Amino acid sequence: MKKVTSSEDQWIERWTTPFLRRKNKGIRYAFGHDCAVLRSPSKRYDLVFKTDAVVEGVHFTPSTPPTWIGRKALARPLSDLAAAGAIPKAALVTVGCRDSTQARRLQKAYCGIAALAKKFNLHVVGGETVRTRQLFLSVSLLGEVAPGYSPGRSGGKPGDHLFVTGKLGGSWPRRHLTFNPRLAEGQWLVRHRFSSAMLDLSDGLGVDLPRLARASRVGFQIDPIKLPRAAKATPRMAFTRGEDYELLFSVPPRHVALLRKKWPFPTSITEIGRLLPESRGFHTGGLPLQGYDHFR
């Protein structure tokens, strides 16, 4: 299948080109990964950074319960930290609203943020407030991970097995607002060094799997029948719908049997395919390489 780069990814590559010219040995991962990972001066851990945003009309509607809006605003970047295997430590929250009516909605949204932050022992320590036409919330996270342990997206090798957590294709109408970030699962995979590459499925497997493959400079083959589907989801929906917030990760062949034996969580893991040499391309069993794209 022809390799397709999303319009969103193409724009990001253009925007960030000026920053890529400067090299810094203290940066392990930056653009093109779920999180930025930096070496800590103390060398006892790596620092993990992530920022994300939710905007009315894009990620939620005017009728969405505000506590769910706040919850989603925090859960999205927490899912990225899960893909880095990081422990969240602190958050900054930036919000924008049009008037006092929206300000009251934001007050309830903060309750949603606070409830999820408490669950993960995360401290909200500051932020910013601006006047905007649309209601939005942006959350920036700081986390920690053992030095050199976070796999990023670029460590996959030909022959590695591809796994996903949970089920796909069931994000709407509610789960995209109430999902649980797979923090414990991601931390466990990284701590035990099972995953050679990992990301969270936010835009859909049909977009996110090619991102992992391009970062790792490999191809892939998946079996649509093996995709773990939510109730009433077709293989196409599971592959393209997006906002699943599950983990996609690659595992070297020598670790697969032990992973299956030691997996300690009620969350399921399902093998969906393999990584191939880059020259073999992308093989999806007829499913389109599509998902959510902000610019299409």
MODA-V599544 format. One record per residue. N is the residue number from 0. D_LAST is the distance of its C-alpha to the last C-alpha in whole Angstrom. Layout:
N | D_LAST
N | D_LAST
//
This chain:
0 | 21
1 | 19
2 | 17
3 | 13
4 | 12
5 | 9
6 | 7
7 | 8
8 | 11
9 | 12
10 | 12
11 | 14
12 | 16
13 | 17
14 | 17
15 | 20
16 | 22
17 | 25
18 | 25
19 | 26
20 | 29
21 | 31
22 | 32
23 | 34
24 | 36
25 | 35
26 | 32
27 | 31
28 | 27
29 | 25
30 | 21
31 | 19
32 | 21
33 | 21
34 | 24
35 | 26
36 | 29
37 | 32
38 | 36
39 | 38
40 | 41
41 | 43
42 | 42
43 | 43
44 | 39
45 | 36
46 | 33
47 | 30
48 | 27
49 | 24
50 | 22
51 | 20
52 | 18
53 | 18
54 | 17
55 | 18
56 | 15
57 | 13
58 | 15
59 | 18
60 | 20
61 | 23
62 | 25
63 | 24
64 | 27
65 | 27
66 | 29
67 | 26
68 | 24
69 | 26
70 | 27
71 | 23
72 | 23
73 | 25
74 | 25
75 | 21
76 | 23
77 | 26
78 | 24
79 | 23
80 | 27
81 | 28
82 | 26
83 | 28
84 | 31
85 | 32
86 | 34
87 | 32
88 | 35
89 | 34
90 | 31
91 | 30
92 | 28
93 | 26
94 | 26
95 | 25
96 | 26
97 | 27
98 | 30
99 | 33
100 | 32
101 | 28
102 | 31
103 | 33
104 | 30
105 | 29
106 | 33
107 | 32
108 | 29
109 | 31
110 | 33
111 | 30
112 | 30
113 | 34
114 | 34
115 | 32
116 | 33
117 | 37
118 | 36
119 | 35
120 | 37
121 | 35
122 | 36
123 | 34
124 | 36
125 | 34
126 | 31
127 | 30
128 | 29
129 | 28
130 | 27
131 | 24
132 | 22
133 | 20
134 | 22
135 | 21
136 | 23
137 | 22
138 | 25
139 | 26
140 | 28
141 | 31
142 | 32
143 | 35
144 | 35
145 | 38
146 | 38
147 | 36
148 | 35
149 | 31
150 | 30
151 | 26
152 | 24
153 | 26
154 | 29
155 | 28
156 | 31
157 | 31
158 | 33
159 | 32
160 | 31
161 | 28
162 | 28
163 | 26
164 | 28
165 | 28
166 | 26
167 | 22
168 | 20
169 | 22
170 | 20
171 | 20
172 | 21
173 | 23
174 | 23
175 | 20
176 | 23
177 | 26
178 | 25
179 | 28
180 | 27
181 | 28
182 | 30
183 | 34
184 | 32
185 | 30
186 | 34
187 | 36
188 | 34
189 | 34
190 | 38
191 | 39
192 | 37
193 | 35
194 | 32
195 | 31
196 | 27
197 | 25
198 | 22
199 | 21
200 | 18
201 | 16
202 | 13
203 | 14
204 | 17
205 | 15
206 | 13
207 | 16
208 | 18
209 | 17
210 | 17
211 | 21
212 | 22
213 | 20
214 | 22
215 | 25
216 | 25
217 | 26
218 | 24
219 | 25
220 | 26
221 | 25
222 | 27
223 | 25
224 | 28
225 | 29
226 | 25
227 | 27
228 | 25
229 | 26
230 | 28
231 | 26
232 | 23
233 | 23
234 | 22
235 | 19
236 | 18
237 | 20
238 | 18
239 | 14
240 | 14
241 | 14
242 | 16
243 | 20
244 | 21
245 | 23
246 | 24
247 | 24
248 | 27
249 | 29
250 | 32
251 | 35
252 | 37
253 | 40
254 | 39
255 | 37
256 | 41
257 | 42
258 | 38
259 | 39
260 | 42
261 | 42
262 | 38
263 | 40
264 | 37
265 | 37
266 | 33
267 | 32
268 | 31
269 | 30
270 | 30
271 | 27
272 | 28
273 | 29
274 | 28
275 | 29
276 | 30
277 | 27
278 | 28
279 | 28
280 | 24
281 | 22
282 | 23
283 | 22
284 | 24
285 | 22
286 | 19
287 | 15
288 | 14
289 | 11
290 | 10
291 | 8
292 | 6
293 | 6
294 | 4
295 | 0
//
